Amino acid sequence: MGTDEARKVYKERAATAECVNALARERGLTRLRVRGRTKVRGVLLLHALAHNLMRTFALAPELLGFGTQHSPFR
């Protein structure tokens, strides 16, 4: 944190990574209800998948087939 470049990297991290962590806690990922590395990894991967899908839908719904005239869901 002694250089301007390090401060810039930390500031960018705070804007991205910490937001994802806060959203995960808000969605109930405060305590894992499973035991074992494999099960924990599965829970975390499901949370990551859900987060990515929700962000994709919020930022670019046309990628999922929503918001276009040729949508398969209409």
Distance bins in CASP14 RR format, pairs under 12 A and 6 or more apart:
PFRMAT RR
TARGET T0000
AUTHOR 0000-0000-0000
RMODE 2
METHOD distances of the structure
MODEL  1
1 7 1 0 0 1 0 0 0 0 0 0 0
1 8 0 0 0 0 0 1 0 0 0 0 0
1 9 0 0 0 0 1 0 0 0 0 0 0
1 10 1 0 0 1 0 0 0 0 0 0 0
1 11 0 0 0 0 0 1 0 0 0 0 0
1 13 0 0 0 0 0 1 0 0 0 0 0
2 8 0 0 0 0 0 1 0 0 0 0 0
2 9 0 0 0 0 0 1 0 0 0 0 0
2 10 0 0 0 0 0 1 0 0 0 0 0
3 9 0 0 0 0 1 0 0 0 0 0 0
3 10 0 0 0 0 0 1 0 0 0 0 0
4 10 0 0 0 0 0 1 0 0 0 0 0
4 11 0 0 0 0 0 1 0 0 0 0 0
5 11 0 0 0 0 0 1 0 0 0 0 0
5 12 0 0 0 0 0 1 0 0 0 0 0
6 12 0 0 0 0 0 1 0 0 0 0 0
6 13 0 0 0 0 0 1 0 0 0 0 0
7 13 0 0 0 0 0 1 0 0 0 0 0
7 14 0 0 0 0 0 1 0 0 0 0 0
8 14 0 0 0 0 0 1 0 0 0 0 0
8 15 0 0 0 0 0 1 0 0 0 0 0
9 15 0 0 0 0 0 1 0 0 0 0 0
9 16 0 0 0 0 0 1 0 0 0 0 0
9 17 0 0 0 0 0 1 0 0 0 0 0
10 16 0 0 0 0 0 1 0 0 0 0 0
10 17 0 0 0 0 0 1 0 0 0 0 0
10 18 0 0 0 0 0 1 0 0 0 0 0
11 17 0 0 0 0 0 1 0 0 0 0 0
11 18 0 0 0 0 0 1 0 0 0 0 0
12 18 0 0 0 0 0 1 0 0 0 0 0
12 19 0 0 0 0 0 1 0 0 0 0 0
13 19 0 0 0 0 0 1 0 0 0 0 0
13 20 0 0 0 0 0 1 0 0 0 0 0
13 21 0 0 0 0 0 1 0 0 0 0 0
14 20 0 0 0 0 0 1 0 0 0 0 0
14 21 0 0 0 0 0 1 0 0 0 0 0
14 22 0 0 0 0 0 1 0 0 0 0 0
15 22 0 0 0 0 0 1 0 0 0 0 0
16 22 0 0 0 0 0 1 0 0 0 0 0
16 23 0 0 0 0 0 1 0 0 0 0 0
16 55 0 0 0 0 0 1 0 0 0 0 0
17 23 0 0 0 0 0 1 0 0 0 0 0
17 24 0 0 0 0 0 1 0 0 0 0 0
18 24 0 0 0 0 0 1 0 0 0 0 0
18 25 0 0 0 0 0 1 0 0 0 0 0
19 25 0 0 0 0 0 1 0 0 0 0 0
19 26 0 0 0 0 0 1 0 0 0 0 0
19 51 0 0 0 0 0 1 0 0 0 0 0
19 55 0 0 0 0 0 1 0 0 0 0 0
20 26 0 0 0 0 0 1 0 0 0 0 0
20 27 0 0 0 0 0 1 0 0 0 0 0
20 29 0 0 0 0 0 1 0 0 0 0 0
20 44 0 0 0 0 0 1 0 0 0 0 0
20 47 0 0 0 0 1 0 0 0 0 0 0
20 48 0 0 0 0 1 0 0 0 0 0 0
20 50 0 0 0 0 0 1 0 0 0 0 0
20 51 1 0 0 1 0 0 0 0 0 0 0
20 52 0 0 0 0 1 0 0 0 0 0 0
20 54 0 0 0 0 0 1 0 0 0 0 0
20 55 0 0 0 0 1 0 0 0 0 0 0
21 27 0 0 0 0 0 1 0 0 0 0 0
21 28 0 0 0 0 0 1 0 0 0 0 0
21 29 0 0 0 0 1 0 0 0 0 0 0
21 30 0 0 0 0 0 1 0 0 0 0 0
21 44 0 0 0 0 0 1 0 0 0 0 0
21 47 0 0 0 0 0 1 0 0 0 0 0
21 48 0 0 0 0 0 1 0 0 0 0 0
21 51 0 0 0 0 0 1 0 0 0 0 0
22 28 0 0 0 0 0 1 0 0 0 0 0
22 29 0 0 0 0 0 1 0 0 0 0 0
22 30 0 0 0 0 0 1 0 0 0 0 0
22 51 0 0 0 0 0 1 0 0 0 0 0
23 29 0 0 0 0 1 0 0 0 0 0 0
23 47 0 0 0 0 1 0 0 0 0 0 0
23 48 0 0 0 0 0 1 0 0 0 0 0
23 50 0 0 0 0 0 1 0 0 0 0 0
23 51 1 0 0 1 0 0 0 0 0 0 0
23 52 0 0 0 0 0 1 0 0 0 0 0
23 54 0 0 0 0 1 0 0 0 0 0 0
23 55 0 0 0 0 1 0 0 0 0 0 0
23 58 0 0 0 0 0 1 0 0 0 0 0
24 30 0 0 0 0 1 0 0 0 0 0 0
24 31 0 0 0 0 0 1 0 0 0 0 0
24 32 0 0 0 0 0 1 0 0 0 0 0
24 43 0 0 0 0 0 1 0 0 0 0 0
24 44 0 0 0 0 1 0 0 0 0 0 0
24 46 0 0 0 0 0 1 0 0 0 0 0
24 47 1 0 1 0 0 0 0 0 0 0 0
24 48 0 0 0 0 1 0 0 0 0 0 0
24 50 0 0 0 0 1 0 0 0 0 0 0
24 51 1 0 0 1 0 0 0 0 0 0 0
24 54 0 0 0 0 0 1 0 0 0 0 0
25 31 0 0 0 0 0 1 0 0 0 0 0
25 47 0 0 0 0 0 1 0 0 0 0 0
25 51 0 0 0 0 0 1 0 0 0 0 0
26 47 0 0 0 0 0 1 0 0 0 0 0
26 51 0 0 0 0 0 1 0 0 0 0 0
26 54 0 0 0 0 0 1 0 0 0 0 0
27 43 0 0 0 0 0 1 0 0 0 0 0
27 46 0 0 0 0 0 1 0 0 0 0 0
27 47 1 0 0 1 0 0 0 0 0 0 0
27 48 0 0 0 0 0 1 0 0 0 0 0
27 50 1 0 0 1 0 0 0 0 0 0 0
27 51 0 0 0 0 1 0 0 0 0 0 0
27 54 0 0 0 0 1 0 0 0 0 0 0
28 43 0 0 0 0 0 1 0 0 0 0 0
28 47 0 0 0 0 1 0 0 0 0 0 0
28 50 0 0 0 0 0 1 0 0 0 0 0
28 51 0 0 0 0 0 1 0 0 0 0 0
29 40 0 0 0 0 0 1 0 0 0 0 0
29 42 0 0 0 0 0 1 0 0 0 0 0
29 43 1 0 0 1 0 0 0 0 0 0 0
29 44 0 0 0 0 1 0 0 0 0 0 0
29 45 0 0 0 0 0 1 0 0 0 0 0
29 46 0 0 0 0 1 0 0 0 0 0 0
29 47 1 0 1 0 0 0 0 0 0 0 0
29 48 0 0 0 0 0 1 0 0 0 0 0
29 50 0 0 0 0 1 0 0 0 0 0 0
29 51 0 0 0 0 1 0 0 0 0 0 0
30 47 0 0 0 0 0 1 0 0 0 0 0
31 40 0 0 0 0 0 1 0 0 0 0 0
31 43 0 0 0 0 0 1 0 0 0 0 0
32 39 0 0 0 0 1 0 0 0 0 0 0
32 40 1 0 1 0 0 0 0 0 0 0 0
32 41 0 0 0 0 0 1 0 0 0 0 0
32 42 0 0 0 0 0 1 0 0 0 0 0
32 43 1 0 0 1 0 0 0 0 0 0 0
32 44 0 0 0 0 1 0 0 0 0 0 0
32 46 0 0 0 0 0 1 0 0 0 0 0
32 47 0 0 0 0 0 1 0 0 0 0 0
33 39 0 0 0 0 1 0 0 0 0 0 0
33 40 0 0 0 0 1 0 0 0 0 0 0
33 43 0 0 0 0 1 0 0 0 0 0 0
34 40 1 0 1 0 0 0 0 0 0 0 0
34 41 0 0 0 0 1 0 0 0 0 0 0
34 42 0 0 0 0 1 0 0 0 0 0 0
34 43 1 0 1 0 0 0 0 0 0 0 0
34 44 0 0 0 0 0 1 0 0 0 0 0
34 46 0 0 0 0 0 1 0 0 0 0 0
35 43 0 0 0 0 0 1 0 0 0 0 0
36 42 0 0 0 0 0 1 0 0 0 0 0
36 43 0 0 0 0 0 1 0 0 0 0 0
36 44 0 0 0 0 0 1 0 0 0 0 0
37 43 0 0 0 0 0 1 0 0 0 0 0
37 44 0 0 0 0 0 1 0 0 0 0 0
38 44 0 0 0 0 0 1 0 0 0 0 0
38 45 0 0 0 0 0 1 0 0 0 0 0
39 45 0 0 0 0 0 1 0 0 0 0 0
39 46 0 0 0 0 0 1 0 0 0 0 0
40 46 0 0 0 0 0 1 0 0 0 0 0
40 47 0 0 0 0 0 1 0 0 0 0 0
41 47 0 0 0 0 0 1 0 0 0 0 0
41 48 0 0 0 0 0 1 0 0 0 0 0
42 48 0 0 0 0 1 0 0 0 0 0 0
42 49 0 0 0 0 1 0 0 0 0 0 0
42 50 0 0 0 0 0 1 0 0 0 0 0
43 49 0 0 0 0 0 1 0 0 0 0 0
43 50 0 0 0 0 0 1 0 0 0 0 0
44 50 0 0 0 0 0 1 0 0 0 0 0
44 51 0 0 0 0 0 1 0 0 0 0 0
45 51 0 0 0 0 0 1 0 0 0 0 0
45 52 0 0 0 0 0 1 0 0 0 0 0
46 52 0 0 0 0 0 1 0 0 0 0 0
46 53 0 0 0 0 0 1 0 0 0 0 0
47 53 0 0 0 0 0 1 0 0 0 0 0
47 54 0 0 0 0 0 1 0 0 0 0 0
48 54 0 0 0 0 0 1 0 0 0 0 0
48 55 0 0 0 0 0 1 0 0 0 0 0
49 55 0 0 0 0 0 1 0 0 0 0 0
49 56 0 0 0 0 0 1 0 0 0 0 0
50 56 0 0 0 0 0 1 0 0 0 0 0
50 57 0 0 0 0 0 1 0 0 0 0 0
51 57 0 0 0 0 0 1 0 0 0 0 0
51 58 0 0 0 0 0 1 0 0 0 0 0
52 58 0 0 0 0 0 1 0 0 0 0 0
52 59 0 0 0 0 0 1 0 0 0 0 0
52 60 0 0 0 0 0 1 0 0 0 0 0
52 63 0 0 0 0 0 1 0 0 0 0 0
52 64 0 0 0 0 0 1 0 0 0 0 0
53 59 0 0 0 0 0 1 0 0 0 0 0
53 60 0 0 0 0 0 1 0 0 0 0 0
53 61 0 0 0 0 0 1 0 0 0 0 0
53 63 0 0 0 0 0 1 0 0 0 0 0
53 64 1 0 0 1 0 0 0 0 0 0 0
53 66 0 0 0 0 0 1 0 0 0 0 0
54 60 0 0 0 0 0 1 0 0 0 0 0
54 61 0 0 0 0 0 1 0 0 0 0 0
54 64 0 0 0 0 0 1 0 0 0 0 0
55 61 0 0 0 0 0 1 0 0 0 0 0
55 63 0 0 0 0 0 1 0 0 0 0 0
55 64 0 0 0 0 0 1 0 0 0 0 0
56 62 0 0 0 0 1 0 0 0 0 0 0
56 63 1 0 1 0 0 0 0 0 0 0 0
56 64 1 0 0 1 0 0 0 0 0 0 0
56 65 0 0 0 0 0 1 0 0 0 0 0
56 66 0 0 0 0 0 1 0 0 0 0 0
57 63 0 0 0 0 1 0 0 0 0 0 0
57 64 1 0 1 0 0 0 0 0 0 0 0
57 65 0 0 0 0 1 0 0 0 0 0 0
57 66 1 0 0 1 0 0 0 0 0 0 0
57 67 0 0 0 0 0 1 0 0 0 0 0
58 64 0 0 0 0 0 1 0 0 0 0 0
58 66 0 0 0 0 0 1 0 0 0 0 0
59 66 0 0 0 0 0 1 0 0 0 0 0
60 66 0 0 0 0 1 0 0 0 0 0 0
60 67 0 0 0 0 1 0 0 0 0 0 0
60 68 0 0 0 0 0 1 0 0 0 0 0
61 67 1 0 1 0 0 0 0 0 0 0 0
61 68 0 0 0 0 1 0 0 0 0 0 0
61 71 0 0 0 0 1 0 0 0 0 0 0
61 73 0 0 0 0 0 1 0 0 0 0 0
62 68 1 0 1 0 0 0 0 0 0 0 0
62 69 0 0 0 0 0 1 0 0 0 0 0
62 70 0 0 0 0 1 0 0 0 0 0 0
62 71 0 0 0 0 1 0 0 0 0 0 0
62 73 0 0 0 0 0 1 0 0 0 0 0
63 71 0 0 0 0 0 1 0 0 0 0 0
64 71 0 0 0 0 1 0 0 0 0 0 0
64 72 0 0 0 0 0 1 0 0 0 0 0
64 73 0 0 0 0 1 0 0 0 0 0 0
65 71 1 0 1 0 0 0 0 0 0 0 0
65 72 1 0 0 1 0 0 0 0 0 0 0
65 73 1 0 0 1 0 0 0 0 0 0 0
65 74 0 0 0 0 1 0 0 0 0 0 0
66 72 0 0 0 0 1 0 0 0 0 0 0
66 73 1 0 0 1 0 0 0 0 0 0 0
66 74 0 0 0 0 1 0 0 0 0 0 0
67 73 0 0 0 0 1 0 0 0 0 0 0
67 74 0 0 0 0 1 0 0 0 0 0 0
68 74 0 0 0 0 1 0 0 0 0 0 0
END
